[in-house]
Amino acid sequence: MMFLYIFSFILNLHADVPTHWSHIYEIHDQHEFYQNDEVIIRPKDSWQTLFSLTYIDREFNGAKDCVYYRVPGLDSGKIKIKTIHSSEKCDDFILKNSEKEISGIKSLKYSIQDRGIDLTFIKDGNKTENWMIRLHKKNQKPLNLFGLSSADFKGAKYILLAPKTHLKSSSRETFLKVGTLCLEVNDDCEIKSPSQCHRCENGWYEIPNGCTSGPKYCGQLRCGDKNQPACRRGMKWQKSNDDFDCRTNSTFAYCSKGLSIQCEGRKAFCR
Amino acid sequence: MGTILLMLRSRPEIVSKKERIPFVPEKLFSQVIEAGMPSILRLWEEGDRYFPKGALSCDDEIIHHKNVGGSYYQCNPHFWQCFWQGGFSKYPSIEIEFFGKKYHISAKASFDPILAYSAQPRFYQLYKKNNFSLNLDYGYVVELQVKELPGKSQVLILTDTCRDTYLPQRSYGYSKVADKRDNGFIWDNFDRNIFIDKFYVTNRQVNEWKILTGRSDSIEKDRTRWPHPALINLKDQRDYCAYYGKRLLEAKLFDAGTMTPADLKETLPMRVYRPETPWQRDLSKTFLGIARINPDYQLTPLDCQLAEVQGCNEKYFSTDSATWMGIHFGLGFYPESLENFIEPKKNLKMSSRLFHPGSEWHELGVLSSWKEGPPYNLPVAFRCYEEVIE
């Protein structure tokens, strides 16, 4: 009897919204098909990733709480919350053990809005839980940037840190070496993948190629010198609609006095 | 009977449905902290407003001199340390009212001493990016507590929102032009988010860099010099800026930030004019122009606020020399190191307090060459800029 009492007490504890969810900055891994406020009934007896919540812990680790749901079928439903590194994928951990589980769920629905997530579930015994998960407000970037600081531009006057997660520092997260391409832009001016330039230890530099954003590399900017990339001059001061490919119009770049631009494909260098 | 059964049926119980005054201590604590953040940020960003009229009692952190302007105390960790260790008042706290009840927020001295400063536990810890979860290169970690809710605390990073300011996207001119009909070197910064330091990098900031890079023994120890510009060699200037994800300021950006555009709304004007001073297009109409004609010109306090030249009293962190986009010290004050990829030898803004107001160095777009070491031992200040990728 005593055991049952303790067991039900633990279950009740598990049903509380995790307190560190007051430090949530972003929502990721949203389920592809489930709609807001749709009661989730299929596929029965399967584990689904509903969404994940990202935050920063006291050790400055980017953490992510993956919220999984086993849809009720032959067995009742279950919520599982697993904490992983923010760079990892929830789907890779869907069948792994988790830190928190809430069993005996009869039905569940949720809705994702700008301010956060409302998650409602009914447990055996018809007890309804309503979790309101609120995102930590990120400052909105003003339309007029005049007088704005770089810290304000990045959207944070302050960053709340959640308690320690006991996540080990990810070995995948290392500074990129000097000279590493951190933003790839192809000859059609398409950005091939999200910028990794925040992983440069001592800044980044661009090799101008006439695109709105040129390819970027880790390291200190030393443009305009002999055998160095040319410096970016811009593509609007000319007031022309030309295609600013180095081989046809290199006015988007410049070199130091006495040197001239030489092209390597679209990219401008100084010789 | 049916009615009684209906009343006895099992009904869904709503748990924590409405957003109201929380009865869970953790929730109440986090909501009090959230409610107190505007006041905490005011203390951090506008430290000068809290500065007492009388003497301070935190000589390890601040030795105030009246020639240091209030801006020095904005986003300043030594101000934060002094405030919370009781340098201003015996029991410092930020009082806020939340749902009709008063709460008192304070910082905790939970961080190890920085022995280069003092043996006191710190109310902040220097933060430098060591992984990539945060889009933030540096900041100050602090821990807050609420007197009425003991046993709980909140750790957060305060960012430096006081340091730099945005360079609007438009076309700009570099340097002087020989002929006013000539447009000279024109460039633009469209699609680039550039932020320029408002002031010179100080000894206080370079001290932090040295502490973070394990060179605490070489910091500037004279507290009266902490607000002064850091006078370090060119390599260190570049390395300092790069360490924080920034770059040494470029000559063309300095010109852009100091030469007021003729029309702020016209971002691609037909002609890009080159004003001769940050506050007046025509230098001859300013005290600098008059001093060129009259070598005995008597400087007024207002002149020295606009440009600290030879004969002015020293002032640090004065804000009266603000340019059109919010940086300071366009002319006068210290010689300033500038990266110049257009004309690499022109890497020094020579206009400074070293020269008579009638000197021809006192004009925008006029640069010199900085040769380090003797016999050219100039006190050369510097500042950084940051380009942010969206």
Interface residues (C-beta under 8 A of the other chain):
Chain A: A15 D16 V17 T19 S22 I56 R58 F60 N61 G62 S86 I122 G125 N126 K127 T128 E129 N130 W131 M132 L145 F146 G147 L148 S149 S150 A151 D152 F153 K154 A156 K157 Y158 I159 L160 L161 S169 S170 E173 L183 S195 C197 H198 R199 C200 N202 G203 W204 T212 S213 K216 Q220 L221 C223 G224 D225 C231 R232 R233 G234 M235 K236 W237 K239 Y254 S256 K257
Chain B: S10 R11 P12 E13 I14 V15 S16 K17 E19 V24 E26 K27 S30 M37 I40 L41 E45 Y127 K129 N130 N131 F132 S133 L134 N135 L136 G139 V141 Q154 V155 L156 I157 L158 T159 D160 T161 C162 R163 D164 T165 Y166 P168 S171 F185 I186 W187 D188 N189 F190 D191 R192 N193 F195 R238 D239 C241 A242 Y243 G245 K246 R247 L268 M325 G326 F341 I342 E343 P344 E386 V388 I389
